[in-house]
Amino acid sequence: NVPLAVRAFADYRRRFDPHARLIVAGDRPVSGHVAEVEGVAHECGVSDHVVVTGKVTVPQLKALYLTADALLVTSFH
């Protein structure tokens, strides 16, 4: 549920940290997924602050974790 994460991120930026950025890392299993995420980011006014990386290597993922201030996980489950 990455679109929900983008909406939560936009709210976080408005309330707490206007300099924050969201990095969405991981495989893109659903066709049109990136377009939907980018559309929500645009709708929320944070498109310049959301990066969709696609699949990353284990060392890249480790670097993302080590430099992150927070980990956001949203799920329907």
C-alpha positions, 0 to 999 in steps of 0.5 A: 500500500505504497500510495498510503505511505506517500499520503502519510509522508506528505502529512509528515512533511507538512506537520514536522519536517518540510525537508524530509524525503521518501525513498520507496525501494523494492521490486515493482510487482504490479504494472502501473505501480510506479505511475500510481505512486508518482500520481499520488505524490504529485496530488499531495504536492511531494513529487519532488521529494519521493524517489522510487528506486525499484529493486535494490541490491542487499548492500544498497538496501543496507545503506538505505536502512543505515541512512534512514531516520525512520522505516515506514511499512504500510499494508492491507494485512 
